[in-house]
């Protein structure tokens, strides 16, 4: 990437200085075969944030947030078999409600920066993983919800950790399919 400094010139930035969450750069990296690394790194980042977020949500959740989680679960259930886009959007919204309910502004800002890659990745895994993947994700969402409703912090964190492990597995399977189809190169 290039940085222009007024009155000084233009400079090529080192990869360590790139803003990886910028949608244009992220799409360029995906288009040039870096999807396997990006998928792995995003799941690792999400797991480090969302496991703790689920624990905090169980402690801080409001009745309004609980209703939102329940509503998004219902949307996922209705769209499970046919509407991949609605399922993916509801999935991401479900996780966003958990983040919002943590009472941690830093979590919210970090996850807002991840909005584009998350919806893109969820669309991809929902499509390539098919109904079995969406069904398993829905089961984990239900367990996370039930733990949060019961205000069981440890169970909420454990369910989210298991869901992130499931997500990692689905991404790896999706990448195998994509590599076999020639849609992405293996790194």
N, C-alpha and C positions, 0 to 999 in steps of 0.2 A: 504494500500500500504506500501511497505517497502523501507526504505532509508538505504543505506550502506555508512558508513563513513570509509574511509581507515584508518586502524590502530586503530580504535575505536570500531567498531562493526556494527551490523544491528539493526534498530529500526523500529517499526511499527508506521507509520504516522497516526495522527488523521485525520478523514474525512475533517476537515476544512483546512488541509494542502495539500489535494489532488489537482492535476492539472486536473480539470474536463474536459478541452478541449482536453486532450490527447486522440487520437482515441481509443486506446486499453482500457483505463479506461472507456471512454464513452460507448463503446460497452459492456463492462462487466456490467455496471450499467443498460443499456437497457435490457441485457439478464437476469438480476436478478430482473426484475419487476419495475424498477424505471422510466420507460418511461413516465408515466403521469406527474411526477414532472419535469423531464428533458424538456419535451415538453412545459410545462407552463413557466418554467424559461427561456428557450431560446426565446420564443415569447416576454416575458417581456423585456429581454435584447435587442432583435432586435428592438422592438418598441422604446425603449429609445434612440437607436442610429439612426435608419433609418428614423424616423420622422424628426429629426433634419438634417440628411443627405439630405433628399429630399428638405428641405428648403434651405440648403446651395447650393445644386446642381442647384437649380433654379437661384441662384446668380452667380455661378462660371462656369457653364457648357460651354464646348467648342464645336465648330461645330463637331469635331471628336467624342466626347462623345455622342452628339446627334445622329450622324449617327450610332454609336454602339447600342444605345438604340433602335433605329428604326429597326436595323437588328435583334436584339434579340426578339423584338416584332413580327417580321415576322416569325422567327423560331418557336416561341410559337404558333402562329396562324396556321402554317403548321402542327405542331405536336399535336395540341389540341385533335384530335379525336382518334389518333392511337398510337403515339409514346411517351409513358410516360417518358422514359429516356431522350429523346431529350427535351421534355417540361420542365422537372425538371432542366436539365442543363442550358437551356436558361433562365429559371426563375431566378436561382441563378446568372447567368452571368449578367442579367438585373440589379439586385440589386447591384452587384459588380461595375458596371459602374457608378451607382449613387454614391456609396461610393467613388470611384476613383475621381469623379468630384467635391467632396467637397473641395478639397485642404487641407484636414486634414489628416496628416500621422497617427495620432493615430486611427482615424476611420478605416483607411485602415488596419493597423496592427491587430486591434481587430477583424475585420471581416475576415481577412485571417486566424486567429486562429479558427474561426467558420466554415471554409470551409467544413470540414468533417461532422459535425453534420447538417449543413444546407442542403447539398446535400442529406444526408440520410433522413432527415425529409421531404424534398420536394418530394423525390421519394415516400415515404410512403403516404403523403397526396395526391399526384397526383394520385396514384394508388387507394387508398381507397376512396377518395372523388369523383373519377370518373370524367366524362366529365362535370357535373354541377359545380363541384369545380374548375376545370381548366378554365371553361368558365368565372366564376365569378372572378377568379384571373386575367384572361386576361383583363377583363373589368377594374379592378383597375389599372393594369399596364398601360393601355391606358390612363386612367385619370391622373395618375402620370406623364406619358410622356407629355401629353398635357399641364399640368400645368408647367412643367419644360421648355418646348419649349416656352411657353408664358412668362416665367420668373416670374411667380406668386408664390412667396415663400410660402405664406399662403395656397394657394390652393394645392400646392405640398405636404406640410406637412399634410394638412387635408386628402388628398387622400391616403397618405401613412399610416396615422393613421387608416383610415377606412379599408385599406387593411390588416393591422396587426390585426385588430379586426376580420375580415373575416377569416384570417389564424388561429387565436385562436379558432374560432368556428369549423373550419374544423379539426383541431387537436383533439379537444374534441370529435367530431363525430367519427373520425377515431379510437380513443382510446376506445370508446364504442363498436365499431365493433370488435376491437382486443380483448377486455376483454370478450365479448360474445363468441368469437371463441376460447378462452383459450390461445391466443398468448401472453398475458401480464396480469399481476395481477394488480388489482386496489389498489391504495394507498390512 
